[in-house]
Amino acid sequence: MASIAPAETHVIISPHFDDGVFSCGGTASQLTAAGHSVLVITMMGGLFQGELPDTPILADLHRRWGAGVDPLRQRQIEDERASRALGVDFMHVPLPDCVYRLAGDLALYPSEESLFGEVHRADYAPRLLKGIQIPELETAARVYLPLGVGHHVDHQIARDWGMTQMRDAPDKSVLRFYVEFPYSKADRSTEMALGAIDLPLAPADVVLSDAEMRAKTAAIACYHSQISTFWADLAAMESDVRRAFTDPQTGDYVERFWKIVS
């Protein structure tokens, strides 16, 4: 009789509600099917209290999302549905997305361009996250951090926070960096992100079955607000996702990860 591998815990750090599923959903499906536990933590997963910032980027996002009078709660619900579809656990850290963050009356990220620049010196998110620990860090089989593809400020913050925590971990081999989709579609975006990390990294890709790819696209379909942002409809989404995650050399479906090498 073949031995059964013991159940493991895998923790995916997702800057926003959709990043972990968009980028690692097939791997999550593979792990849960094998009996492992997967926890997806959305770092900028909080609701917003008070008067909304009057900025071009926020007005444009709310228009594109079409998520009603409480768009952040709708996005939380979308993430809960996607998590249930994949059979993973989820956690929402009560920190708002960067487009909602203020310093006094100043919107820290008022434009599309500001989202992909440097972290604002008045941004309180890095300081707040210092008091939060990665759950299951001592026993996790794998911790997955965003690589920072696209240079989005929230991805930078989540990645750097995770790397700081991992410096104290006794075994760095548990760490994986994932390549963020759809930012990864831009030319040389992954190479630029790799160049920003001062670590020796090697590919650690995960090959997906067709069933795992179907599970991934079904979970992505739960994010109705993001379908309208990136694609014309669900069919266009599925076609684009399958194309983006097909290895041009082998024809396999592959999610891209990187690991630290000594």
Phi, psi and omega in degrees: 000134179288141178285149179261127180295139179295151180294141180239165176247130178239133183241120179253120178269116184246118180302314181239179186300332188252345191300316182297317181288316179302321188263328187235011187300323178292319176296318178300317179297318179299317182292314182293324178296331179274002176094009180271162179260132179236128177243123176255119182254116175272115187285321178255065187246019184269163174275168181246132178250136177106190182284132182292145174299138179266083184232153179300320184292320181291319177299318180293317180297314181297323177296314183292321182294322184055042188259019173082198187283342180231072189297326181292320177295323177297322179291324173300315181297318177302317181294320177299318179294317179297320179296316178295323179298325180271348183076028180252158173275159180221156176216136178246112175288130186282057176240127184287153172309151186301331182292347178259349188281136183235155166239099191068238176262003184271122172286122186287331183226083189271349187226165176302317183297324183293337180292336188243023177256215179271155177295129182297138183297338179266003181290126183273351185301312180301323180291318180295321183290341178302332181273004182249132179257151174290119178299147176065016185300323184290335186241358184294138174286325179212143169238127185249122180246149173295140179285334183100021178296129184096342175063029175295139185300321180291328176291320176299315182295314181295318179297312183294322175299314180296320179295323177298317179295321183289342178298332180268356180284136182292334185235102182287349182290347179283346186276135171230139170260132178254150180272122188280127173256138012266004179302332183294347180286341180287142181303131175062013182295320179291318179299321179294320179293320178298322180293340181274353182251123183271065179218148174282115185239149177224152179299144176219055188292155177243123178275134183250147171278170177296324178296321179290325175293322176297320178297321179296310182292328176295323178290318178300323181298341178290340181271075184303322182296329182274335175301313181291338179284319189252338187221161179287325181195183183294323179297319178295321177299309183299318179297317181293317180295314180299319179294316183294329183257017174265124178290124184293339181274318187256338186081359178284155168281130186220134167259136189266126176227160177227143180236158177281133176243149181267000000 
